[in-house]
């Protein structure tokens, strides 16, 4: 998550290799027992797959409208598999923080450098994911 967030922030790209590593790590986190289940993550492979489908269902229509990159769709799908029910607060916090980022750019009237016009949603998702996991770990 952290590597993808930095990649999106620096280069506005979420490389497929990072997404595949995330998907592989999500699969491994379910064996022999779900690693994030005590924090509210998926209770097993069927639930992880269902949440991956939810991540895809949330993001694909937005991508088809031209408002989200394909890497963001893949990242949200993998985050669904990895985090299960924790995906919803991650998505909400990531969306709100990106909205705040956009508002700050408007208020500060900052002009992005060429090629950096779009905001890096993967960075906001990664930060939100880490924030949600840290908050859940502190509660446990």
Secondary structure, DSSP 8 states (H G I E B T S, - for coil): -HHHHHHHHHHS---HHHHHHHHHHHHHTTSSS-TTGGGT--SSHHHHHHHHHHHHHHHHHHHHTTSS-HHHHHHHHHHHHHHGGGHHHHHHHHHHHHHHHHHHHHHTT----TT--S--HHHHHHHHHHHHHHHHHHH-
